[in-house]
Amino acid sequence: MSVMKAPVAVVTGASSGIGAATVRHLVKEGFDVVMGARRMDRLEELARETGARALSLDVTDVESVDAFCDAIERCDVLVNNAGGALGADSIADTDEADWTAMFDVNVLGVLRVTQRLLPRLRESGNATVVTIGSIAGREPYLGGAGYNAAKHAVTALTRVLRLELLGEPIRVCQIDPGMVETEFSMVRFGGDKERADAVYAGADPLTADDIAECVAWVVTRPSRVNVDSMLVLARDQTSAQRVHRRTA
């Protein structure tokens, strides 16, 4: 008798935060998980914990993406999680290099990995692409111009992919988190812990596990169900910059 193999899920940006949490949740759901990121030391630790397969991946490097995707023989679920913000300067004061870097990782990174794994997704016969966007891709806000522009581009890319794949057995979903307490703000503010901590001060933000649970729920719906988009905010947040903060 033939033995059915577990479906394969591929997660980018998996070394920390939402990506690492997603790996854990998908393993629990019975997926064979292939995870990619630049920080191989963290990936290897997560591999020992979960049994997921760790591969080096820099979504901004074409050769790295090619090598990563060439090593994947099957893909039933793709989670485009790699991304991030840099700075919070006004348009007048912004550094163009930050915009270039944000577009490279958030937009072109999603394009590169999705494009190269699309043949595997088509071979699946029942595939799902989940892209982690942001409330920044729905709502512009002060200090967010570069990140807003990049995440709005991700929203457009994801929607067009959904349109292009209509009639094929591939679902396309975008999950847009609001305030999630991860390394996100530390990276955005160049390691300034005080500034990063202030983002979450007095509020009860989402956790990486909260978003990972959403990913796991989306990809385990019946194949006829396509959750096109999902905006996930903390109870203490109603919009990008409107946050309820408790005082001591």
C-alpha positions as YAML, in Angstrom:
chain: A
units: angstrom
residues:
- id: 1
  name: MET
  ca: [0.00, 0.00, 0.00]
- id: 2
  name: SER
  ca: [1.25, 3.49, -0.81]
- id: 3
  name: VAL
  ca: [1.74, 5.90, 2.06]
- id: 4
  name: MET
  ca: [0.44, 9.43, 1.64]
- id: 5
  name: LYS
  ca: [3.18, 11.97, 2.18]
- id: 6
  name: ALA
  ca: [2.53, 15.00, 4.36]
- id: 7
  name: PRO
  ca: [1.95, 18.28, 2.53]
- id: 8
  name: VAL
  ca: [4.97, 20.57, 2.35]
- id: 9
  name: ALA
  ca: [4.89, 24.16, 3.61]
- id: 10
  name: VAL
  ca: [7.62, 26.66, 2.80]
- id: 11
  name: VAL
  ca: [8.12, 29.63, 5.15]
- id: 12
  name: THR
  ca: [10.43, 32.57, 4.43]
- id: 13
  name: GLY
  ca: [11.88, 34.87, 7.07]
- id: 14
  name: ALA
  ca: [11.59, 31.98, 9.51]
- id: 15
  name: SER
  ca: [14.42, 32.71, 11.93]
- id: 16
  name: SER
  ca: [12.35, 34.78, 14.37]
- id: 17
  name: GLY
  ca: [9.01, 36.41, 15.08]
- id: 18
  name: ILE
  ca: [5.99, 35.53, 12.96]
- id: 19
  name: GLY
  ca: [8.04, 33.30, 10.68]
- id: 20
  name: ALA
  ca: [9.40, 31.10, 13.47]
- id: 21
  name: ALA
  ca: [5.98, 30.91, 15.13]
- id: 22
  name: THR
  ca: [4.43, 29.91, 11.80]
- id: 23
  name: VAL
  ca: [6.92, 27.08, 11.43]
- id: 24
  name: ARG
  ca: [5.94, 25.73, 14.85]
- id: 25
  name: HIS
  ca: [2.21, 25.94, 14.13]
- id: 26
  name: LEU
  ca: [2.42, 24.34, 10.70]
- id: 27
  name: VAL
  ca: [4.52, 21.47, 12.04]
- id: 28
  name: LYS
  ca: [1.80, 20.89, 14.66]
- id: 29
  name: GLU
  ca: [-0.77, 20.84, 11.84]
- id: 30
  name: GLY
  ca: [1.10, 17.98, 10.19]
- id: 31
  name: PHE
  ca: [3.02, 19.80, 7.49]
- id: 32
  name: ASP
  ca: [6.58, 18.99, 6.48]
- id: 33
  name: VAL
  ca: [8.05, 22.46, 6.76]
- id: 34
  name: VAL
  ca: [10.95, 23.91, 4.78]
- id: 35
  name: MET
  ca: [12.10, 27.18, 6.30]
- id: 36
  name: GLY
  ca: [14.43, 29.81, 4.96]
- id: 37
  name: ALA
  ca: [16.23, 32.83, 6.40]
- id: 38
  name: ARG
  ca: [19.67, 34.43, 6.51]
- id: 39
  name: ARG
  ca: [20.44, 33.61, 10.16]
- id: 40
  name: MET
  ca: [21.23, 29.92, 9.85]
- id: 41
  name: ASP
  ca: [22.21, 29.57, 13.51]
- id: 42
  name: ARG
  ca: [18.65, 30.41, 14.53]
- id: 43
  name: LEU
  ca: [17.16, 28.23, 11.80]
- id: 44
  name: GLU
  ca: [19.24, 25.25, 12.87]
- id: 45
  name: GLU
  ca: [18.10, 25.69, 16.47]
- id: 46
  name: LEU
  ca: [14.47, 25.83, 15.29]
- id: 47
  name: ALA
  ca: [15.08, 22.76, 13.12]
- id: 48
  name: ARG
  ca: [16.26, 20.80, 16.17]
- id: 49
  name: GLU
  ca: [13.15, 21.89, 18.05]
- id: 50
  name: THR
  ca: [10.56, 21.23, 15.35]
- id: 51
  name: GLY
  ca: [12.05, 18.81, 12.83]
- id: 52
  name: ALA
  ca: [11.59, 21.38, 10.06]
- id: 53
  name: ARG
  ca: [14.18, 21.58, 7.30]
- id: 54
  name: ALA
  ca: [16.46, 24.63, 7.38]
- id: 55
  name: LEU
  ca: [17.82, 26.23, 4.21]
- id: 56
  name: SER
  ca: [19.73, 29.46, 3.78]
- id: 57
  name: LEU
  ca: [17.68, 32.18, 2.10]
- id: 58
  name: ASP
  ca: [18.18, 35.87, 1.40]
- id: 59
  name: VAL
  ca: [15.11, 37.00, -0.56]
- id: 60
  name: THR
  ca: [17.01, 40.06, -1.81]
- id: 61
  name: ASP
  ca: [19.65, 37.89, -3.51]
- id: 62
  name: VAL
  ca: [18.59, 36.26, -6.78]
- id: 63
  name: GLU
  ca: [21.19, 33.48, -6.55]
- id: 64
  name: SER
  ca: [20.15, 32.69, -2.97]
- id: 65
  name: VAL
  ca: [16.48, 32.50, -3.98]
- id: 66
  name: ASP
  ca: [17.33, 30.27, -6.94]
- id: 67
  name: ALA
  ca: [19.36, 27.87, -4.77]
- id: 68
  name: PHE
  ca: [16.64, 27.78, -2.12]
- id: 69
  name: CYS
  ca: [13.84, 27.07, -4.58]
- id: 70
  name: ASP
  ca: [15.90, 24.52, -6.53]
- id: 71
  name: ALA
  ca: [16.24, 22.51, -3.30]
- id: 72
  name: ILE
  ca: [12.45, 22.26, -2.89]
- id: 73
  name: GLU
  ca: [10.87, 19.36, -4.76]
- id: 74
  name: ARG
  ca: [7.31, 19.88, -3.53]
- id: 75
  name: CYS
  ca: [5.38, 22.89, -2.29]
- id: 76
  name: ASP
  ca: [1.76, 22.81, -1.16]
- id: 77
  name: VAL
  ca: [1.83, 25.96, 0.98]
- id: 78
  name: LEU
  ca: [4.02, 29.03, 0.59]
- id: 79
  name: VAL
  ca: [4.15, 31.59, 3.39]
- id: 80
  name: ASN
  ca: [5.85, 34.79, 2.22]
- id: 81
  name: ASN
  ca: [6.85, 36.23, 5.56]
- id: 82
  name: ALA
  ca: [10.26, 37.86, 4.97]
- id: 83
  name: GLY
  ca: [10.00, 41.63, 5.18]
- id: 84
  name: GLY
  ca: [10.47, 44.63, 7.42]
- id: 85
  name: ALA
  ca: [10.60, 48.39, 7.84]
- id: 86
  name: LEU
  ca: [13.52, 50.79, 8.07]
- id: 87
  name: GLY
  ca: [13.18, 54.14, 9.77]
- id: 88
  name: ALA
  ca: [10.25, 56.51, 10.26]
- id: 89
  name: ASP
  ca: [11.51, 59.64, 8.55]
- id: 90
  name: SER
  ca: [9.39, 62.13, 6.66]
- id: 91
  name: ILE
  ca: [9.51, 62.12, 2.88]
- id: 92
  name: ALA
  ca: [11.55, 65.33, 3.08]
- id: 93
  name: ASP
  ca: [14.20, 63.70, 5.24]
- id: 94
  name: THR
  ca: [14.14, 60.06, 4.16]
- id: 95
  name: ASP
  ca: [17.13, 58.12, 2.88]
- id: 96
  name: GLU
  ca: [16.42, 56.69, -0.57]
- id: 97
  name: ALA
  ca: [18.56, 53.67, 0.28]
- id: 98
  name: ASP
  ca: [16.04, 52.70, 2.97]
- id: 99
  name: TRP
  ca: [13.24, 52.74, 0.39]
- id: 100
  name: THR
  ca: [15.30, 50.62, -1.99]
- id: 101
  name: ALA
  ca: [16.01, 48.10, 0.75]
- id: 102
  name: MET
  ca: [12.35, 47.94, 1.83]
- id: 103
  name: PHE
  ca: [11.11, 47.41, -1.72]
- id: 104
  name: ASP
  ca: [13.75, 44.76, -2.31]
- id: 105
  name: VAL
  ca: [12.82, 42.63, 0.70]
- id: 106
  name: ASN
  ca: [9.08, 43.28, 0.94]
- id: 107
  name: VAL
  ca: [8.04, 43.44, -2.72]
- id: 108
  name: LEU
  ca: [10.71, 41.88, -4.91]
- id: 109
  name: GLY
  ca: [11.38, 39.22, -2.28]
- id: 110
  name: VAL
  ca: [7.75, 38.10, -2.48]
- id: 111
  name: LEU
  ca: [7.89, 38.22, -6.27]
- id: 112
  name: ARG
  ca: [11.10, 36.20, -6.52]
- id: 113
  name: VAL
  ca: [10.07, 33.36, -4.22]
- id: 114
  name: THR
  ca: [6.48, 33.15, -5.48]
- id: 115
  name: GLN
  ca: [7.52, 33.18, -9.13]
- id: 116
  name: ARG
  ca: [10.13, 30.47, -8.69]
- id: 117
  name: LEU
  ca: [7.89, 28.19, -6.59]
- id: 118
  name: LEU
  ca: [4.80, 28.65, -8.74]
- id: 119
  name: PRO
  ca: [5.53, 25.52, -10.82]
- id: 120
  name: ARG
  ca: [5.67, 23.45, -7.60]
- id: 121
  name: LEU
  ca: [2.48, 25.05, -6.34]
- id: 122
  name: ARG
  ca: [0.75, 24.18, -9.60]
- id: 123
  name: GLU
  ca: [1.95, 20.60, -9.36]
- id: 124
  name: SER
  ca: [0.39, 20.34, -5.88]
- id: 125
  name: GLY
  ca: [-3.18, 20.37, -7.16]
- id: 126
  name: ASN
  ca: [-4.30, 21.99, -3.90]
- id: 127
  name: ALA
  ca: [-1.96, 24.80, -2.94]
- id: 128
  name: THR
  ca: [-2.09, 27.99, -0.90]
- id: 129
  name: VAL
  ca: [0.02, 31.14, -1.01]
- id: 130
  name: VAL
  ca: [-0.11, 33.27, 2.13]
- id: 131
  name: THR
  ca: [1.67, 36.61, 2.17]
- id: 132
  name: ILE
  ca: [2.20, 38.49, 5.42]
- id: 133
  name: GLY
  ca: [1.39, 42.10, 4.67]
- id: 134
  name: SER
  ca: [0.67, 44.83, 7.18]
- id: 135
  name: ILE
  ca: [-1.89, 47.40, 8.21]
- id: 136
  name: ALA
  ca: [0.69, 49.69, 6.55]
- id: 137
  name: GLY
  ca: [-0.48, 48.23, 3.23]
- id: 138
  name: ARG
  ca: [-4.02, 49.41, 3.89]
- id: 139
  name: GLU
  ca: [-3.58, 52.69, 5.72]
- id: 140
  name: PRO
  ca: [-0.86, 55.33, 5.17]
- id: 141
  name: TYR
  ca: [0.42, 56.96, 8.34]
- id: 142
  name: LEU
  ca: [2.88, 59.66, 9.38]
- id: 143
  name: GLY
  ca: [6.44, 58.37, 9.44]
- id: 144
  name: GLY
  ca: [5.55, 55.34, 7.34]
- id: 145
  name: ALA
  ca: [5.93, 56.57, 3.77]
- id: 146
  name: GLY
  ca: [8.53, 54.08, 2.57]
- id: 147
  name: TYR
  ca: [7.04, 51.11, 4.40]
- id: 148
  name: ASN
  ca: [3.53, 52.18, 3.41]
- id: 149
  name: ALA
  ca: [4.57, 52.32, -0.23]
- id: 150
  name: ALA
  ca: [6.23, 48.90, -0.09]
- id: 151
  name: LYS
  ca: [3.33, 47.19, 1.68]
- id: 152
  name: HIS
  ca: [0.75, 48.81, -0.63]
- id: 153
  name: ALA
  ca: [2.78, 47.29, -3.47]
- id: 154
  name: VAL
  ca: [2.63, 43.90, -1.74]
- id: 155
  name: THR
  ca: [-1.16, 44.25, -1.52]
- id: 156
  name: ALA
  ca: [-1.37, 44.99, -5.25]
- id: 157
  name: LEU
  ca: [0.94, 42.09, -6.11]
- id: 158
  name: THR
  ca: [-1.08, 39.67, -3.99]
- id: 159
  name: ARG
  ca: [-4.40, 40.78, -5.44]
- id: 160
  name: VAL
  ca: [-3.15, 40.48, -9.02]
- id: 161
  name: LEU
  ca: [-1.80, 37.00, -8.26]
- id: 162
  name: ARG
  ca: [-5.26, 36.02, -7.03]
- id: 163
  name: LEU
  ca: [-6.78, 37.32, -10.27]
- id: 164
  name: GLU
  ca: [-4.21, 35.57, -12.43]
- id: 165
  name: LEU
  ca: [-4.69, 32.21, -10.72]
- id: 166
  name: LEU
  ca: [-8.49, 32.19, -10.91]
- id: 167
  name: GLY
  ca: [-9.58, 28.75, -12.10]
- id: 168
  name: GLU
  ca: [-6.42, 27.04, -10.86]
- id: 169
  name: PRO
  ca: [-6.35, 25.05, -7.59]
- id: 170
  name: ILE
  ca: [-4.19, 27.63, -5.81]
- id: 171
  name: ARG
  ca: [-5.57, 29.83, -3.07]
- id: 172
  name: VAL
  ca: [-4.08, 33.27, -2.40]
- id: 173
  name: CYS
  ca: [-4.39, 35.08, 0.92]
- id: 174
  name: GLN
  ca: [-2.87, 38.17, 2.51]
- id: 175
  name: ILE
  ca: [-2.78, 38.53, 6.29]
- id: 176
  name: ASP
  ca: [-2.25, 42.10, 7.49]
- id: 177
  name: PRO
  ca: [-1.15, 42.37, 11.14]
- id: 178
  name: GLY
  ca: [-1.24, 45.54, 13.13]
- id: 179
  name: MET
  ca: [0.97, 45.98, 16.18]
- id: 180
  name: VAL
  ca: [2.84, 42.73, 16.90]
- id: 181
  name: GLU
  ca: [5.57, 42.66, 19.54]
- id: 182
  name: THR
  ca: [8.53, 41.04, 17.77]
- id: 183
  name: GLU
  ca: [11.96, 42.24, 16.63]
- id: 184
  name: PHE
  ca: [10.20, 44.36, 14.01]
- id: 185
  name: SER
  ca: [10.56, 47.71, 15.81]
- id: 186
  name: MET
  ca: [14.13, 46.98, 16.92]
- id: 187
  name: VAL
  ca: [15.07, 46.51, 13.27]
- id: 188
  name: ARG
  ca: [13.06, 49.52, 12.15]
- id: 189
  name: PHE
  ca: [14.80, 51.80, 14.63]
- id: 190
  name: GLY
  ca: [18.30, 50.44, 14.13]
- id: 191
  name: GLY
  ca: [18.54, 48.62, 17.47]
- id: 192
  name: ASP
  ca: [17.27, 51.53, 19.56]
- id: 193
  name: LYS
  ca: [15.58, 49.49, 22.32]
- id: 194
  name: GLU
  ca: [14.06, 52.46, 24.11]
- id: 195
  name: ARG
  ca: [12.39, 53.67, 20.93]
- id: 196
  name: ALA
  ca: [11.27, 50.17, 20.02]
- id: 197
  name: ASP
  ca: [9.81, 49.51, 23.48]
- id: 198
  name: ALA
  ca: [7.85, 52.75, 23.28]
- id: 199
  name: VAL
  ca: [5.85, 51.34, 20.34]
- id: 200
  name: TYR
  ca: [4.23, 48.77, 22.65]
- id: 201
  name: ALA
  ca: [4.33, 50.67, 25.96]
- id: 202
  name: GLY
  ca: [1.07, 50.60, 27.91]
- id: 203
  name: ALA
  ca: [-0.72, 48.46, 25.33]
- id: 204
  name: ASP
  ca: [-1.38, 44.75, 24.97]
- id: 205
  name: PRO
  ca: [-0.04, 44.03, 21.46]
- id: 206
  name: LEU
  ca: [-0.46, 40.92, 19.37]
- id: 207
  name: THR
  ca: [2.11, 38.16, 19.59]
- id: 208
  name: ALA
  ca: [3.81, 36.25, 16.79]
- id: 209
  name: ASP
  ca: [1.76, 33.20, 17.78]
- id: 210
  name: ASP
  ca: [-1.46, 35.15, 17.21]
- id: 211
  name: ILE
  ca: [-0.57, 35.69, 13.55]
- id: 212
  name: ALA
  ca: [0.86, 32.19, 13.13]
- id: 213
  name: GLU
  ca: [-2.48, 30.78, 14.31]
- id: 214
  name: CYS
  ca: [-4.19, 32.83, 11.59]
- id: 215
  name: VAL
  ca: [-1.84, 31.37, 8.98]
- id: 216
  name: ALA
  ca: [-2.50, 27.83, 10.18]
- id: 217
  name: TRP
  ca: [-6.27, 28.44, 10.13]
- id: 218
  name: VAL
  ca: [-6.23, 29.86, 6.60]
- id: 219
  name: VAL
  ca: [-4.23, 26.98, 5.10]
- id: 220
  name: THR
  ca: [-6.32, 24.29, 6.80]
- id: 221
  name: ARG
  ca: [-9.72, 25.46, 5.52]
- id: 222
  name: PRO
  ca: [-11.51, 23.24, 3.01]
- id: 223
  name: SER
  ca: [-9.98, 23.70, -0.44]
- id: 224
  name: ARG
  ca: [-13.08, 25.55, -1.69]
- id: 225
  name: VAL
  ca: [-12.51, 28.33, 0.87]
- id: 226
  name: ASN
  ca: [-10.22, 31.20, -0.11]
- id: 227
  name: VAL
  ca: [-9.66, 33.75, 2.65]
- id: 228
  name: ASP
  ca: [-8.63, 36.59, 0.38]
- id: 229
  name: SER
  ca: [-7.53, 38.98, 3.11]
- id: 230
  name: MET
  ca: [-7.45, 39.28, 6.87]
- id: 231
  name: LEU
  ca: [-6.75, 42.38, 8.97]
- id: 232
  name: VAL
  ca: [-5.67, 41.40, 12.48]
- id: 233
  name: LEU
  ca: [-5.36, 44.06, 15.17]
- id: 234
  name: ALA
  ca: [-4.92, 43.99, 18.91]
- id: 235
  name: ARG
  ca: [-8.01, 44.96, 20.89]
- id: 236
  name: ASP
  ca: [-6.02, 48.03, 21.97]
- id: 237
  name: GLN
  ca: [-5.49, 49.19, 18.36]
- id: 238
  name: THR
  ca: [-8.13, 50.52, 15.97]
- id: 239
  name: SER
  ca: [-5.87, 51.97, 13.26]
- id: 240
  name: ALA
  ca: [-2.20, 52.32, 12.43]
- id: 241
  name: GLN
  ca: [-1.50, 55.07, 14.94]
- id: 242
  name: ARG
  ca: [-4.54, 54.95, 17.22]
- id: 243
  name: VAL
  ca: [-3.60, 52.79, 20.20]
- id: 244
  name: HIS
  ca: [-5.10, 52.66, 23.68]
- id: 245
  name: ARG
  ca: [-2.32, 52.83, 26.27]
- id: 246
  name: ARG
  ca: [-2.80, 52.19, 29.96]
- id: 247
  name: THR
  ca: [-1.03, 54.40, 32.46]
- id: 248
  name: ALA
  ca: [0.40, 53.08, 35.73]
...
